[in-house]
Amino acid sequence: MKRIKVRLIYKNTQKGFNNVTKITAYSTKGQFTILPDHATLLAALTSPSVTIYTNDKPHTFKITEGFLHFDKNNTLIVIPVD
């Protein structure tokens, strides 16, 4: 099964996640989910959260805003400090 790699920049720290099965987040258009092999995407993120699932275990980060870029199963999520 294909997996997603995520690089998260959150509160001035960086975290890496491998073996990501899906990502759920909220944008200005509503909630969305990214699965492996999703089309390229650039999204402005909004509250309440971004959730990264590794082996179906959720890692949730509360946010007010941010950006997400997904391309070829690589994701960059930038969440500025509140």
Phi and psi restraints in degrees (range 20) as a CNS / XPLOR table:
assign (resid 1 and name C) (resid 2 and name N)
       (resid 2 and name CA) (resid 2 and name C) 1.0 -72.9 20.0 2
assign (resid 2 and name N) (resid 2 and name CA)
       (resid 2 and name C) (resid 3 and name N) 1.0 150.2 20.0 2
assign (resid 2 and name C) (resid 3 and name N)
       (resid 3 and name CA) (resid 3 and name C) 1.0 -129.1 20.0 2
assign (resid 3 and name N) (resid 3 and name CA)
       (resid 3 and name C) (resid 4 and name N) 1.0 165.1 20.0 2
assign (resid 3 and name C) (resid 4 and name N)
       (resid 4 and name CA) (resid 4 and name C) 1.0 -106.6 20.0 2
assign (resid 4 and name N) (resid 4 and name CA)
       (resid 4 and name C) (resid 5 and name N) 1.0 143.0 20.0 2
assign (resid 4 and name C) (resid 5 and name N)
       (resid 5 and name CA) (resid 5 and name C) 1.0 -103.8 20.0 2
assign (resid 5 and name N) (resid 5 and name CA)
       (resid 5 and name C) (resid 6 and name N) 1.0 136.7 20.0 2
assign (resid 5 and name C) (resid 6 and name N)
       (resid 6 and name CA) (resid 6 and name C) 1.0 -126.1 20.0 2
assign (resid 6 and name N) (resid 6 and name CA)
       (resid 6 and name C) (resid 7 and name N) 1.0 133.8 20.0 2
assign (resid 6 and name C) (resid 7 and name N)
       (resid 7 and name CA) (resid 7 and name C) 1.0 -114.3 20.0 2
assign (resid 7 and name N) (resid 7 and name CA)
       (resid 7 and name C) (resid 8 and name N) 1.0 118.6 20.0 2
assign (resid 7 and name C) (resid 8 and name N)
       (resid 8 and name CA) (resid 8 and name C) 1.0 -113.4 20.0 2
assign (resid 8 and name N) (resid 8 and name CA)
       (resid 8 and name C) (resid 9 and name N) 1.0 125.5 20.0 2
assign (resid 8 and name C) (resid 9 and name N)
       (resid 9 and name CA) (resid 9 and name C) 1.0 -109.9 20.0 2
assign (resid 9 and name N) (resid 9 and name CA)
       (resid 9 and name C) (resid 10 and name N) 1.0 112.4 20.0 2
assign (resid 9 and name C) (resid 10 and name N)
       (resid 10 and name CA) (resid 10 and name C) 1.0 -143.1 20.0 2
assign (resid 10 and name N) (resid 10 and name CA)
       (resid 10 and name C) (resid 11 and name N) 1.0 122.3 20.0 2
assign (resid 10 and name C) (resid 11 and name N)
       (resid 11 and name CA) (resid 11 and name C) 1.0 51.0 20.0 2
assign (resid 11 and name N) (resid 11 and name CA)
       (resid 11 and name C) (resid 12 and name N) 1.0 49.2 20.0 2
assign (resid 11 and name C) (resid 12 and name N)
       (resid 12 and name CA) (resid 12 and name C) 1.0 63.4 20.0 2
assign (resid 12 and name N) (resid 12 and name CA)
       (resid 12 and name C) (resid 13 and name N) 1.0 20.4 20.0 2
assign (resid 12 and name C) (resid 13 and name N)
       (resid 13 and name CA) (resid 13 and name C) 1.0 -126.8 20.0 2
assign (resid 13 and name N) (resid 13 and name CA)
       (resid 13 and name C) (resid 14 and name N) 1.0 159.0 20.0 2
assign (resid 13 and name C) (resid 14 and name N)
       (resid 14 and name CA) (resid 14 and name C) 1.0 -116.2 20.0 2
assign (resid 14 and name N) (resid 14 and name CA)
       (resid 14 and name C) (resid 15 and name N) 1.0 138.7 20.0 2
assign (resid 14 and name C) (resid 15 and name N)
       (resid 15 and name CA) (resid 15 and name C) 1.0 -130.1 20.0 2
assign (resid 15 and name N) (resid 15 and name CA)
       (resid 15 and name C) (resid 16 and name N) 1.0 144.7 20.0 2
assign (resid 15 and name C) (resid 16 and name N)
       (resid 16 and name CA) (resid 16 and name C) 1.0 -116.5 20.0 2
assign (resid 16 and name N) (resid 16 and name CA)
       (resid 16 and name C) (resid 17 and name N) 1.0 140.8 20.0 2
assign (resid 16 and name C) (resid 17 and name N)
       (resid 17 and name CA) (resid 17 and name C) 1.0 -128.4 20.0 2
assign (resid 17 and name N) (resid 17 and name CA)
       (resid 17 and name C) (resid 18 and name N) 1.0 127.0 20.0 2
assign (resid 17 and name C) (resid 18 and name N)
       (resid 18 and name CA) (resid 18 and name C) 1.0 -109.6 20.0 2
assign (resid 18 and name N) (resid 18 and name CA)
       (resid 18 and name C) (resid 19 and name N) 1.0 168.9 20.0 2
assign (resid 18 and name C) (resid 19 and name N)
       (resid 19 and name CA) (resid 19 and name C) 1.0 58.7 20.0 2
assign (resid 19 and name N) (resid 19 and name CA)
       (resid 19 and name C) (resid 20 and name N) 1.0 37.0 20.0 2
assign (resid 19 and name C) (resid 20 and name N)
       (resid 20 and name CA) (resid 20 and name C) 1.0 -81.4 20.0 2
assign (resid 20 and name N) (resid 20 and name CA)
       (resid 20 and name C) (resid 21 and name N) 1.0 128.2 20.0 2
assign (resid 20 and name C) (resid 21 and name N)
       (resid 21 and name CA) (resid 21 and name C) 1.0 -91.8 20.0 2
assign (resid 21 and name N) (resid 21 and name CA)
       (resid 21 and name C) (resid 22 and name N) 1.0 -29.6 20.0 2
assign (resid 21 and name C) (resid 22 and name N)
       (resid 22 and name CA) (resid 22 and name C) 1.0 -166.1 20.0 2
assign (resid 22 and name N) (resid 22 and name CA)
       (resid 22 and name C) (resid 23 and name N) 1.0 162.7 20.0 2
assign (resid 22 and name C) (resid 23 and name N)
       (resid 23 and name CA) (resid 23 and name C) 1.0 -130.8 20.0 2
assign (resid 23 and name N) (resid 23 and name CA)
       (resid 23 and name C) (resid 24 and name N) 1.0 132.4 20.0 2
assign (resid 23 and name C) (resid 24 and name N)
       (resid 24 and name CA) (resid 24 and name C) 1.0 -120.3 20.0 2
assign (resid 24 and name N) (resid 24 and name CA)
       (resid 24 and name C) (resid 25 and name N) 1.0 142.3 20.0 2
assign (resid 24 and name C) (resid 25 and name N)
       (resid 25 and name CA) (resid 25 and name C) 1.0 -157.5 20.0 2
assign (resid 25 and name N) (resid 25 and name CA)
       (resid 25 and name C) (resid 26 and name N) 1.0 175.3 20.0 2
assign (resid 25 and name C) (resid 26 and name N)
       (resid 26 and name CA) (resid 26 and name C) 1.0 -120.4 20.0 2
assign (resid 26 and name N) (resid 26 and name CA)
       (resid 26 and name C) (resid 27 and name N) 1.0 137.0 20.0 2
assign (resid 26 and name C) (resid 27 and name N)
       (resid 27 and name CA) (resid 27 and name C) 1.0 -121.2 20.0 2
assign (resid 27 and name N) (resid 27 and name CA)
       (resid 27 and name C) (resid 28 and name N) 1.0 -176.1 20.0 2
assign (resid 27 and name C) (resid 28 and name N)
       (resid 28 and name CA) (resid 28 and name C) 1.0 -65.0 20.0 2
assign (resid 28 and name N) (resid 28 and name CA)
       (resid 28 and name C) (resid 29 and name N) 1.0 -15.9 20.0 2
assign (resid 28 and name C) (resid 29 and name N)
       (resid 29 and name CA) (resid 29 and name C) 1.0 -99.8 20.0 2
assign (resid 29 and name N) (resid 29 and name CA)
       (resid 29 and name C) (resid 30 and name N) 1.0 -2.6 20.0 2
assign (resid 29 and name C) (resid 30 and name N)
       (resid 30 and name CA) (resid 30 and name C) 1.0 121.0 20.0 2
assign (resid 30 and name N) (resid 30 and name CA)
       (resid 30 and name C) (resid 31 and name N) 1.0 -172.1 20.0 2
assign (resid 30 and name C) (resid 31 and name N)
       (resid 31 and name CA) (resid 31 and name C) 1.0 -75.1 20.0 2
assign (resid 31 and name N) (resid 31 and name CA)
       (resid 31 and name C) (resid 32 and name N) 1.0 145.1 20.0 2
assign (resid 31 and name C) (resid 32 and name N)
       (resid 32 and name CA) (resid 32 and name C) 1.0 -144.1 20.0 2
assign (resid 32 and name N) (resid 32 and name CA)
       (resid 32 and name C) (resid 33 and name N) 1.0 161.0 20.0 2
assign (resid 32 and name C) (resid 33 and name N)
       (resid 33 and name CA) (resid 33 and name C) 1.0 -128.7 20.0 2
assign (resid 33 and name N) (resid 33 and name CA)
       (resid 33 and name C) (resid 34 and name N) 1.0 137.7 20.0 2
assign (resid 33 and name C) (resid 34 and name N)
       (resid 34 and name CA) (resid 34 and name C) 1.0 -112.5 20.0 2
assign (resid 34 and name N) (resid 34 and name CA)
       (resid 34 and name C) (resid 35 and name N) 1.0 128.8 20.0 2
assign (resid 34 and name C) (resid 35 and name N)
       (resid 35 and name CA) (resid 35 and name C) 1.0 -113.9 20.0 2
assign (resid 35 and name N) (resid 35 and name CA)
       (resid 35 and name C) (resid 36 and name N) 1.0 164.3 20.0 2
assign (resid 35 and name C) (resid 36 and name N)
       (resid 36 and name CA) (resid 36 and name C) 1.0 -52.5 20.0 2
assign (resid 36 and name N) (resid 36 and name CA)
       (resid 36 and name C) (resid 37 and name N) 1.0 143.8 20.0 2
assign (resid 36 and name C) (resid 37 and name N)
       (resid 37 and name CA) (resid 37 and name C) 1.0 68.1 20.0 2
assign (resid 37 and name N) (resid 37 and name CA)
       (resid 37 and name C) (resid 38 and name N) 1.0 19.9 20.0 2
assign (resid 37 and name C) (resid 38 and name N)
       (resid 38 and name CA) (resid 38 and name C) 1.0 -62.5 20.0 2
assign (resid 38 and name N) (resid 38 and name CA)
       (resid 38 and name C) (resid 39 and name N) 1.0 155.7 20.0 2
assign (resid 38 and name C) (resid 39 and name N)
       (resid 39 and name CA) (resid 39 and name C) 1.0 -63.9 20.0 2
assign (resid 39 and name N) (resid 39 and name CA)
       (resid 39 and name C) (resid 40 and name N) 1.0 155.8 20.0 2
assign (resid 39 and name C) (resid 40 and name N)
       (resid 40 and name CA) (resid 40 and name C) 1.0 -55.5 20.0 2
assign (resid 40 and name N) (resid 40 and name CA)
       (resid 40 and name C) (resid 41 and name N) 1.0 138.9 20.0 2
assign (resid 40 and name C) (resid 41 and name N)
       (resid 41 and name CA) (resid 41 and name C) 1.0 -146.6 20.0 2
assign (resid 41 and name N) (resid 41 and name CA)
       (resid 41 and name C) (resid 42 and name N) 1.0 137.9 20.0 2
assign (resid 41 and name C) (resid 42 and name N)
       (resid 42 and name CA) (resid 42 and name C) 1.0 -126.5 20.0 2
assign (resid 42 and name N) (resid 42 and name CA)
       (resid 42 and name C) (resid 43 and name N) 1.0 121.8 20.0 2
assign (resid 42 and name C) (resid 43 and name N)
       (resid 43 and name CA) (resid 43 and name C) 1.0 -133.0 20.0 2
assign (resid 43 and name N) (resid 43 and name CA)
       (resid 43 and name C) (resid 44 and name N) 1.0 141.2 20.0 2
assign (resid 43 and name C) (resid 44 and name N)
       (resid 44 and name CA) (resid 44 and name C) 1.0 -86.1 20.0 2
assign (resid 44 and name N) (resid 44 and name CA)
       (resid 44 and name C) (resid 45 and name N) 1.0 121.0 20.0 2
assign (resid 44 and name C) (resid 45 and name N)
       (resid 45 and name CA) (resid 45 and name C) 1.0 -89.8 20.0 2
assign (resid 45 and name N) (resid 45 and name CA)
       (resid 45 and name C) (resid 46 and name N) 1.0 149.8 20.0 2
assign (resid 45 and name C) (resid 46 and name N)
       (resid 46 and name CA) (resid 46 and name C) 1.0 -132.1 20.0 2
assign (resid 46 and name N) (resid 46 and name CA)
       (resid 46 and name C) (resid 47 and name N) 1.0 174.2 20.0 2
assign (resid 46 and name C) (resid 47 and name N)
       (resid 47 and name CA) (resid 47 and name C) 1.0 -66.2 20.0 2
assign (resid 47 and name N) (resid 47 and name CA)
       (resid 47 and name C) (resid 48 and name N) 1.0 156.9 20.0 2
assign (resid 47 and name C) (resid 48 and name N)
       (resid 48 and name CA) (resid 48 and name C) 1.0 -100.4 20.0 2
assign (resid 48 and name N) (resid 48 and name CA)
       (resid 48 and name C) (resid 49 and name N) 1.0 -22.7 20.0 2
assign (resid 48 and name C) (resid 49 and name N)
       (resid 49 and name CA) (resid 49 and name C) 1.0 -163.1 20.0 2
assign (resid 49 and name N) (resid 49 and name CA)
       (resid 49 and name C) (resid 50 and name N) 1.0 167.4 20.0 2
assign (resid 49 and name C) (resid 50 and name N)
       (resid 50 and name CA) (resid 50 and name C) 1.0 -123.8 20.0 2
assign (resid 50 and name N) (resid 50 and name CA)
       (resid 50 and name C) (resid 51 and name N) 1.0 133.2 20.0 2
assign (resid 50 and name C) (resid 51 and name N)
       (resid 51 and name CA) (resid 51 and name C) 1.0 -122.5 20.0 2
assign (resid 51 and name N) (resid 51 and name CA)
       (resid 51 and name C) (resid 52 and name N) 1.0 127.2 20.0 2
assign (resid 51 and name C) (resid 52 and name N)
       (resid 52 and name CA) (resid 52 and name C) 1.0 -110.5 20.0 2
assign (resid 52 and name N) (resid 52 and name CA)
       (resid 52 and name C) (resid 53 and name N) 1.0 125.5 20.0 2
assign (resid 52 and name C) (resid 53 and name N)
       (resid 53 and name CA) (resid 53 and name C) 1.0 -104.0 20.0 2
assign (resid 53 and name N) (resid 53 and name CA)
       (resid 53 and name C) (resid 54 and name N) 1.0 117.7 20.0 2
assign (resid 53 and name C) (resid 54 and name N)
       (resid 54 and name CA) (resid 54 and name C) 1.0 -109.7 20.0 2
assign (resid 54 and name N) (resid 54 and name CA)
       (resid 54 and name C) (resid 55 and name N) 1.0 119.7 20.0 2
assign (resid 54 and name C) (resid 55 and name N)
       (resid 55 and name CA) (resid 55 and name C) 1.0 49.6 20.0 2
assign (resid 55 and name N) (resid 55 and name CA)
       (resid 55 and name C) (resid 56 and name N) 1.0 40.3 20.0 2
assign (resid 55 and name C) (resid 56 and name N)
       (resid 56 and name CA) (resid 56 and name C) 1.0 67.8 20.0 2
assign (resid 56 and name N) (resid 56 and name CA)
       (resid 56 and name C) (resid 57 and name N) 1.0 11.0 20.0 2
assign (resid 56 and name C) (resid 57 and name N)
       (resid 57 and name CA) (resid 57 and name C) 1.0 -94.5 20.0 2
assign (resid 57 and name N) (resid 57 and name CA)
       (resid 57 and name C) (resid 58 and name N) 1.0 123.6 20.0 2
assign (resid 57 and name C) (resid 58 and name N)
       (resid 58 and name CA) (resid 58 and name C) 1.0 -80.2 20.0 2
assign (resid 58 and name N) (resid 58 and name CA)
       (resid 58 and name C) (resid 59 and name N) 1.0 140.8 20.0 2
assign (resid 58 and name C) (resid 59 and name N)
       (resid 59 and name CA) (resid 59 and name C) 1.0 -124.1 20.0 2
assign (resid 59 and name N) (resid 59 and name CA)
       (resid 59 and name C) (resid 60 and name N) 1.0 106.2 20.0 2
assign (resid 59 and name C) (resid 60 and name N)
       (resid 60 and name CA) (resid 60 and name C) 1.0 -105.4 20.0 2
assign (resid 60 and name N) (resid 60 and name CA)
       (resid 60 and name C) (resid 61 and name N) 1.0 135.0 20.0 2
assign (resid 60 and name C) (resid 61 and name N)
       (resid 61 and name CA) (resid 61 and name C) 1.0 -122.9 20.0 2
assign (resid 61 and name N) (resid 61 and name CA)
       (resid 61 and name C) (resid 62 and name N) 1.0 121.2 20.0 2
assign (resid 61 and name C) (resid 62 and name N)
       (resid 62 and name CA) (resid 62 and name C) 1.0 -76.5 20.0 2
assign (resid 62 and name N) (resid 62 and name CA)
       (resid 62 and name C) (resid 63 and name N) 1.0 135.3 20.0 2
assign (resid 62 and name C) (resid 63 and name N)
       (resid 63 and name CA) (resid 63 and name C) 1.0 -139.0 20.0 2
assign (resid 63 and name N) (resid 63 and name CA)
       (resid 63 and name C) (resid 64 and name N) 1.0 165.3 20.0 2
assign (resid 63 and name C) (resid 64 and name N)
       (resid 64 and name CA) (resid 64 and name C) 1.0 -114.7 20.0 2
assign (resid 64 and name N) (resid 64 and name CA)
       (resid 64 and name C) (resid 65 and name N) 1.0 -28.5 20.0 2
assign (resid 64 and name C) (resid 65 and name N)
       (resid 65 and name CA) (resid 65 and name C) 1.0 -162.8 20.0 2
assign (resid 65 and name N) (resid 65 and name CA)
       (resid 65 and name C) (resid 66 and name N) 1.0 168.6 20.0 2
assign (resid 65 and name C) (resid 66 and name N)
       (resid 66 and name CA) (resid 66 and name C) 1.0 164.8 20.0 2
assign (resid 66 and name N) (resid 66 and name CA)
       (resid 66 and name C) (resid 67 and name N) 1.0 -172.5 20.0 2
assign (resid 66 and name C) (resid 67 and name N)
       (resid 67 and name CA) (resid 67 and name C) 1.0 -135.6 20.0 2
assign (resid 67 and name N) (resid 67 and name CA)
       (resid 67 and name C) (resid 68 and name N) 1.0 149.3 20.0 2
assign (resid 67 and name C) (resid 68 and name N)
       (resid 68 and name CA) (resid 68 and name C) 1.0 -132.6 20.0 2
assign (resid 68 and name N) (resid 68 and name CA)
       (resid 68 and name C) (resid 69 and name N) 1.0 132.2 20.0 2
assign (resid 68 and name C) (resid 69 and name N)
       (resid 69 and name CA) (resid 69 and name C) 1.0 -124.8 20.0 2
assign (resid 69 and name N) (resid 69 and name CA)
       (resid 69 and name C) (resid 70 and name N) 1.0 126.4 20.0 2
assign (resid 69 and name C) (resid 70 and name N)
       (resid 70 and name CA) (resid 70 and name C) 1.0 -123.5 20.0 2
assign (resid 70 and name N) (resid 70 and name CA)
       (resid 70 and name C) (resid 71 and name N) 1.0 130.2 20.0 2
assign (resid 70 and name C) (resid 71 and name N)
       (resid 71 and name CA) (resid 71 and name C) 1.0 -156.9 20.0 2
assign (resid 71 and name N) (resid 71 and name CA)
       (resid 71 and name C) (resid 72 and name N) 1.0 124.7 20.0 2
assign (resid 71 and name C) (resid 72 and name N)
       (resid 72 and name CA) (resid 72 and name C) 1.0 52.5 20.0 2
assign (resid 72 and name N) (resid 72 and name CA)
       (resid 72 and name C) (resid 73 and name N) 1.0 47.5 20.0 2
assign (resid 72 and name C) (resid 73 and name N)
       (resid 73 and name CA) (resid 73 and name C) 1.0 64.9 20.0 2
assign (resid 73 and name N) (resid 73 and name CA)
       (resid 73 and name C) (resid 74 and name N) 1.0 19.4 20.0 2
assign (resid 73 and name C) (resid 74 and name N)
       (resid 74 and name CA) (resid 74 and name C) 1.0 -118.3 20.0 2
assign (resid 74 and name N) (resid 74 and name CA)
       (resid 74 and name C) (resid 75 and name N) 1.0 133.2 20.0 2
assign (resid 74 and name C) (resid 75 and name N)
       (resid 75 and name CA) (resid 75 and name C) 1.0 -128.4 20.0 2
assign (resid 75 and name N) (resid 75 and name CA)
       (resid 75 and name C) (resid 76 and name N) 1.0 136.9 20.0 2
assign (resid 75 and name C) (resid 76 and name N)
       (resid 76 and name CA) (resid 76 and name C) 1.0 -118.1 20.0 2
assign (resid 76 and name N) (resid 76 and name CA)
       (resid 76 and name C) (resid 77 and name N) 1.0 125.2 20.0 2
assign (resid 76 and name C) (resid 77 and name N)
       (resid 77 and name CA) (resid 77 and name C) 1.0 -120.2 20.0 2
assign (resid 77 and name N) (resid 77 and name CA)
       (resid 77 and name C) (resid 78 and name N) 1.0 124.7 20.0 2
assign (resid 77 and name C) (resid 78 and name N)
       (resid 78 and name CA) (resid 78 and name C) 1.0 -118.1 20.0 2
assign (resid 78 and name N) (resid 78 and name CA)
       (resid 78 and name C) (resid 79 and name N) 1.0 122.0 20.0 2
assign (resid 78 and name C) (resid 79 and name N)
       (resid 79 and name CA) (resid 79 and name C) 1.0 -123.4 20.0 2
assign (resid 79 and name N) (resid 79 and name CA)
       (resid 79 and name C) (resid 80 and name N) 1.0 109.6 20.0 2
assign (resid 79 and name C) (resid 80 and name N)
       (resid 80 and name CA) (resid 80 and name C) 1.0 -68.0 20.0 2
assign (resid 80 and name N) (resid 80 and name CA)
       (resid 80 and name C) (resid 81 and name N) 1.0 159.9 20.0 2
assign (resid 80 and name C) (resid 81 and name N)
       (resid 81 and name CA) (resid 81 and name C) 1.0 -69.6 20.0 2
assign (resid 81 and name N) (resid 81 and name CA)
       (resid 81 and name C) (resid 82 and name N) 1.0 135.4 20.0 2
